Amino acid sequence: MIQTDILIIGAGPCGLFTVFEAGLLKLRCHLIDALPQAGGQCSEIYPKKPIYDIPAYPSILAGDLVDKLMEQAAPFEPGFTLGERAEEIEKDEEGQFILTTNRGTKHRAPIIAIAGGLGCFEPRKPPVDGLANFEDHGVEYIIKDPEFYRDKKVIISGGGDSALDWAIFLAEGVAKEVTLVHRRTEFRGHLDSVQKVMDHAAAGRIRLMTNAEVVEVHGDTDLQSVVVKTKEDGMHTLATDHWVPLFGLSPKLGPIADWNLNITKNAVEVDTFDYSTNVPGIYAIGDINTYPGKLKLILCGFHEATLMVQSAFKRIYPDKNLVLKYTTVNGVNAF
């Protein structure tokens, strides 16, 4: 049984920052995440993608942000249960939560902070026969490291920001050949990204196929070619090393949906006073919560985590007087 003060479900940026804020109050934290490493989507989906709205960082790669948050949390010695999903929750005779993962690991804490981002998520896969045969053998649904595509022929499908951004990035000196396939002629991404794609297409750095979609995949063990169907001139067989369908992720709350929490549209309802849920002792911060005026931004999650741990302290130590102390005056004192 792993005992801690605050059990954090989700080891993404908000969960990691919670460790720091809780540590300032001498509260220990343990984090559970279904992914095999800390960082959430920032590590798993777009570690090399720049983020522009983190205070004091005009631009920082998502993976580097995770590294900085891990460094910031390190003095407070958080525990981690990674590669396991939070599954069942109950209360013991002392009023503490007992949380069991899908692998049977048990955790005990008086406070649970749900910081699970969008919850459990999986890529939206196109309905192409035989697609599963080439997953991780030429078909990828996320781009973790663009260097993986160095000097390779790459086909990207999609019309949103992710598809546009990666097509641009790979076309600028990374991939040998980049093809962008989109089912429509209009894109959903930012206008400046659309213009960059058009400029690259005009210069021959991106092969742009609109009103088109991949309908077949072929190869032996690894992907060797795809068939693209266009409205104007029918079928085209394209040799390729990789096909990356970027149609977004389908978020699901997973087992959290069965914890008797108030839920609206796949998000957990909270009180903005302290981001508590309807179950006393359970809080929700970051993208997984909802309230009037909610903005799904990392920096908003940092704010929510800060207020949440103040409330958690008072629940754990109702007889102690909590006085706000500025780190500029007191520094950061670890355990």
C-alpha positions, 0 to 999 in steps of 0.5 A, spaced: 500 500 500 502 506 497 501 512 502 501 519 501 498 526 502 495 527 495 494 522 490 494 525 483 491 522 477 495 524 471 502 526 471 502 531 465 504 539 467 498 540 472 499 534 476 507 535 476 506 543 478 501 540 484 507 536 487 511 543 487 505 547 490 504 541 495 511 541 497 511 548 499 506 546 504 510 540 506 505 535 503 507 529 499 504 527 493 504 520 489 502 520 481 499 515 477 499 515 470 497 510 464 502 512 460 509 509 461 512 516 462 511 523 466 509 529 462 502 527 459 500 529 452 506 534 452 511 527 452 507 522 449 504 526 443 508 533 441 514 533 445 518 537 440 512 542 439 513 549 441 508 552 446 508 560 446 503 561 452 508 559 458 509 565 463 517 567 462 518 563 456 516 566 449 517 559 446 518 552 450 518 545 447 513 541 450 518 536 452 522 541 455 517 544 459 516 537 462 523 537 464 523 543 467 517 541 471 520 535 473 526 539 476 522 543 479 518 538 483 524 533 484 526 536 491 519 534 494 521 527 492 514 525 488 512 518 487 510 515 481 506 509 478 506 509 471 503 505 466 497 503 470 490 506 470 487 509 476 481 504 476 477 503 482 476 507 488 473 506 495 474 509 502 476 505 508 474 506 516 478 512 517 475 516 511 481 515 507 481 513 499 483 507 497 485 507 489 487 501 485 490 501 478 488 496 473 494 492 475 492 491 482 497 497 485 493 500 491 494 507 494 492 510 500 491 518 501 486 523 504 486 527 498 485 525 490 487 530 485 484 528 478 489 532 473 488 527 467 488 532 462 482 529 457 482 523 460 484 516 457 485 518 449 486 514 443 487 516 436 481 517 431 483 511 426 480 512 418 476 506 416 482 503 411 482 495 411 488 492 413 490 498 417 492 495 424 497 490 420 502 496 419 501 500 425 508 501 428 510 499 421 509 505 417 503 507 420 503 512 426 498 516 429 502 521 433 509 524 431 513 524 437 520 525 434 521 528 427 528 526 426 524 519 426 522 521 419 529 524 417 530 523 409 524 518 409 517 519 404 512 521 409 504 522 407 500 526 412 492 526 412 488 531 416 486 538 415 487 541 422 493 545 425 497 538 427 497 536 420 499 543 417 504 544 422 507 537 422 507 538 414 511 544 414 516 542 419 518 536 416 518 539 409 523 544 412 529 540 411 527 533 415 523 529 410 525 527 403 518 527 401 512 530 404 505 529 401 499 532 405 492 529 403 486 532 405 478 530 404 476 538 403 479 544 399 479 548 406 483 547 412 481 548 419 488 550 421 490 557 422 491 562 416 498 563 417 499 555 417 495 554 411 499 560 407 505 556 409 503 550 406 500 553 400 507 556 399 511 550 400 506 546 395 508 552 390 515 551 391 515 543 390 516 542 397 510 539 399 505 535 394 498 537 396 492 533 395 485 536 396 478 533 395 482 526 397 483 521 402 487 514 403 483 508 401 488 503 401 495 501 404 500 496 402 506 492 403 509 486 406 511 487 413 512 494 413 508 499 409 510 501 402 505 504 399 498 507 399 492 508 394 489 515 394 482 517 392 481 524 389 474 526 386 477 529 380 482 524 377 481 517 381 486 513 384 493 514 385 498 509 388 504 513 392 510 509 394 511 511 402 515 510 408 510 512 413 503 514 413 501 519 419 493 520 419 492 526 424 485 526 425 485 528 432 484 524 439 477 521 442 478 523 449 474 518 454 474 519 462 475 511 463 473 509 470 473 516 473 466 516 470 464 511 475 466 515 481 459 518 482 462 525 480 458 530 477 460 530 469 458 534 464 460 533 457 466 528 459 468 533 464 468 533 471 464 539 474 468 543 480 467 549 485 472 554 482 473 556 490 478 551 490 476 546 484 473 541 489 468 536 486 461 534 489 465 528 492 469 531 499 476 530 498 476 529 491 479 535 486 479 536 479 484 541 475 486 542 468 483 540 462 479 534 465 474 539 469 469 544 467 466 550 470 463 557 467 468 561 463 473 555 463 479 555 459 483 549 457 490 552 458 496 549 461 497 556 465 490 556 468 491 549 470 497 551 474 493 556 477 487 551 479 493 547 482 495 552 487 488 554 490 487 546 490 493 544 495 491 550 499 484 547 500 487 540 501 492 542 506 486 545 510 482 538 509 488 534 512 490 539 518 483 542 520 486 545 526 493 548 523 493 555 521 495 556 514 499 562 512 501 564 505 509 564 505 512 567 499 518 563 496 521 570 494 522 570 502 522 563 504 525 560 499 524 553 497 525 548 503 524 540 501 522 535 506 
